[in-house]
Amino acid sequence: MDERRLIDIFKWLHRHPEPGLKERRTTAFLEGALDEFGIRRLPAGLDTGVLAQIGASGGPVVALRADIDALPVREETGLPYASECDGLMHACGHDFHTACVLGAAALLKAREDALPGAVKVIFQPAEELNLGSAMMINTGLLDDVRLFYAMHTYPWYAPGTVGIRPGPVMAAADRFCVRLRGKGCHAGHPELGIDPIPALGNIVVAAQTIVSRTVSPFDSAVVTITRVEAGNTWNVTPETALLEGTVRSMTEAVRDDVQRRLEALVTAIARAHGGEAEVEYERGPSPVVNDAEVCRRAADLARGMGLCVRENPPSMGAEDFSGYLSIAPGAFIRVGTGGGYDNHHPRFTADPAALMPAARFFAALAESELNRLSREGE
């Protein structure tokens, strides 16, 4: 794989972002690139996204995953290869992930005859919608994978740096929506109605005590209210009110406890104010928990390749990579890309100079793990 070619692929992807489940042009581009490198595509049967394989079946299998969807963000980077799609941008580095995994796949293809097993490459749609990993898993084509790896750009590390942390690295992300019902009335005669707004205000304040007073300081959780709605004029007490938000947690036990306490708290406050509450609680991706031994081996390999290895802090962001880790262990690894603006920012950038070192690392990681798994199977 030529570095210039890899950078050209990255720039093409950056110029042509597409939202989740609509990555048709991206999918066609990847199919063409895989064909160009002689990499066999697998029959996933999906509208968007691609699965491919390097190496022969029958031996151990490891997988490299990239996400291909973009965000509804208007780009403000001023890059010469900036988005050509107004209101869409690769503001989370998925163009980098995709190019990097494609580069790793091409490097592995050049050594295919030496591989004692197979590497499956996953170009997953709809990560930002928390839908893509389940779609890929449901194809049944990943059931034989022994180890999964994914990467994510990290603007706070320079190129040539990888962040590898064992244990929980990304949070579970749940959505909740609370609908409060009281009794509407004239604003000048509140005694004739049941005002849902005081209940709403109490819930906003009390919800924060779930974390501060019921979750251990040694655990991590976040409850954030992100939307509040009530009424539509100044002189009418509304019948209903609504609030929406998210719960983030690093373990399933804390996740279960926070959900239970939030639902109980909302119901009790609404009842205390004479009203009723309906709680809609929607679970998103589970926490991403890196396997400690997998991380140790990856860090040793990275150091041996001359990369700087750091233990990045965990994030309360979410990632549907956790779905793959329900099949087999693996690691979610940060790749330093510089830039100085965080993911999802309209000025987010990823330095193309980080591409080739990362592609070489993930190709070497996949081959190293295949060799280890093959030896253990002897």
C-alpha positions, 0 to 999 in steps of 0.5 A, a space after each residue: 500500500 502506497 502512502 500517497 494512495 492511502 492519503 488520496 483515499 482518505 481525502 476522497 472519503 472526507 470530501 464525500 460524507 454520507 449519513 448513517 444508512 445512506 452511505 451508498 456512494 461510500 459503499 460503492 467506493 469501498 467495494 471498488 477499492 477492495 476489488 482494486 487490491 484483490 481483496 475478497 468481499 463477503 456477501 453481507 446482503 446489506 444496503 450499505 456497509 461492506 465485509 471482506 476477508 483476507 486469508 483462508 477460512 479454516 484457521 483462526 479469525 480476527 477482525 478489524 472494524 471501521 465505521 463509515 457514516 458522517 455527521 450532520 455538521 457544516 464543516 468549518 475547517 477550510 481544508 482543500 479537501 473539505 466536505 462537498 456535501 453541505 451540512 454533512 461532515 466527517 467530524 468524528 474521524 470515520 473517514 480516517 478509520 475507514 482509510 486506515 482499515 482499508 490500508 491495513 487490509 491492503 498490507 495484509 493482502 500483500 502477506 496473505 500467503 503467510 497468514 495462518 488464518 483470516 482477517 475480516 475487515 468490517 466497514 460498518 454503517 450507522 455507528 452514529 445511529 447505534 445501529 450498524 454493529 447489530 446489522 453486521 453481527 446479524 449477517 452471521 459472517 462474524 460468528 467465527 471471529 476470535 478477536 475484534 479491534 477498532 480504532 478512534 481518532 484522538 485529537 489530543 495525541 500527536 500522530 505516532 501515538 496510540 492510546 490503549 487502556 484495559 477495562 471500560 473505555 466508553 460508556 453505555 448510552 441510554 435515552 429517557 423521555 419523561 411525559 408529565 400530565 397534570 390539569 390545565 387551567 387559567 394561569 391566574 387560578 392555579 388552584 383549579 388545575 395541576 401544574 406539571 411545571 413545578 414537578 418538571 423543575 423538581 425532577 431536573 434538580 433531583 435527578 442529579 442526586 441519583 449520581 451524587 448520592 446513590 452511585 459510589 464515587 468509585 463508579 462513573 455515571 452521568 444523568 443529563 437533561 437535554 430538552 425541556 418543553 411545557 406550555 405555549 403561551 403566557 397565561 395558561 397553565 399547561 396540561 402536559 410537560 416533557 423532558 428528555 435526556 441521557 444516562 451514561 454509565 460504565 458498568 451494567 450494574 450501575 446502568 440498571 441501578 440508575 434506570 431503576 432510581 430515575 423511574 422511581 424518582 420521576 413517578 414519586 415527584 409527579 405523584 407528589 404534585 398531584 400529576 402522573 408521569 410516563 417514563 420512556 427509557 431506551 437502552 443504547 450501546 452497552 459499555 465498551 470494555 477492553 480485554 486486559 490481555 489483548 490490550 497488553 499485547 497490543 501495547 507491547 507490539 506498538 512499542 516494538 514498532 516505535 509508536 508512543 503508547 499512552 493509557 488514554 482516559 475513559 470517555 462518557 461517549 458511547 460506541 456500538 463497538 460494544 456489540 462485537 465484544 459480546 461475541 469475542 474479546 477485543 480492544 478499542 484503541 485510540 489513534 493520535 491524529 492531532 488537530 486540537 478540536 474535539 470530535 463532532 466539532 465543525 473544525 475537527 481535523 485528522 492529520 493524514 500523516 497519522 494514517 500509514 503508521 496506524 495502518 501498519 500497526 493494525 495490520 501487524 496486530 492482526 497478523 500477530 494475533 493470528 500467529 498466536 492463536 494458530 500456535 495455541 491451537 497446535 
